[in-house]
């Protein structure tokens, strides 16, 4: 603590120097929504209080901030997952083949694209969060537009996976019957690619400003419309798998458009939006592939319910860390990291790993997180799962053992890196990043 206290004046001088050019040239209007408070930093720097009282007050304040962000965010992810799950359940009532096909489409191809878009969209989380903390409000809209264009362009090559999904699935060893049914479902998900490309930047844009309730209301409303519409298309009009997938894509586009309308109309975003400025495949190789895929569908959906809570806290973690870094609060950042990590310690792997990923994203370490995730999943988790599933004949259980091994390695690596971080240096990097992107 003494070392950080001694260096604080230098950090303040650097922060002021970096942002002085822009701030001195214009008066930055405060948005009508929530702004980043200095209260936590002041409490942690208050030497008139004993250490116990200082951290007690800081803990109370941080928990309120964290749960106010995490609660609605958890609901958003739960409702979005419920929308996908409901389609999968309705497909299951068509037959085991249809459930296996929807599982391959949803948990295989679609989740791959979802991960790519979410990972790329996390850059918006860093930039918007730190710009909002540094009171560079106008830049949030610029980041939103740039990232949306970039993700839309990324969706074009990903489109090829959907178009040639049947051939790819058969090449990976899936049966012709399952591959044909899955490709029909996947074709209906093509519009969803570009809905993801627009949704993630919009969602991160709002979350960086601690605006989470509107997205929750929108997700809830869409879910209750999605259910009867899916039933109508799949059973009344007899469109089957294709109808379910098309309705799912339609629901995601309604979510995107509703959130964008909120951005255009809300007073809370009038300063940040100023207008336009220019595992599933392995399961299919097991004996009785339809049963294996159906079992994985059930297990993965149970995992989603647990994981969604952690994802909500991950988003809250990223917002808290990026806001505090952008505001030049190293002590608050360090304290937030500690609170957010141990707040979900009872989730062990499934809770800590997403939280640590959220902290890393808030710092702008997307590349590092991507390498860790890809390495642990594809180089550790999947090979271990294949060995246990086929060599040791553990079947579906072997795949899950590999998944647990990959998550364990992810959590260990992220823990080791984050808790060795110098948060004073991260504040400097955050302010430099804001200034660099200010002039691009």
Secondary structure, DSSP 8 states (H G I E B T S, - for coil): -HHHHHHHHHHHHHHHHHHHHHHHHS-----SS----SHHHHHHT-TTS-HHHHHHHHHHHHHHHHHHHHHHHHHHHHHHHHHHHHHHHHHHTT-HHHHHHHHIIIIIIIHHHHHHHHHHHHHHHHHHHHHHHTT-THHHHHHHHHHHHHHHHHHHHHHHHHHTHHHHHHHTT--HHHHHHHHHHHHHTHHHHHHHHHHHHHHHHHHTTT--HHHHHHHHHHHHHHHHHHHIIIIIS--HHHHHHHHHHHHHHHHHHHHHHHHHH-GGGTTT-------HHHHTTSSSHHHHHHHHHHHHHHHHHHHHHHHHHHHHHHHHHHHHHHTT-HHHHHHHHHHHHHHTGGGHHHHHHHHHHHHHHHTT-HHHHHHHHHIIIIIIIHHHHHIIIIIS--THHHHHHHHHHHHHHHHHHHHHHHTT--HHHHHHHHHHHHHHHHT-
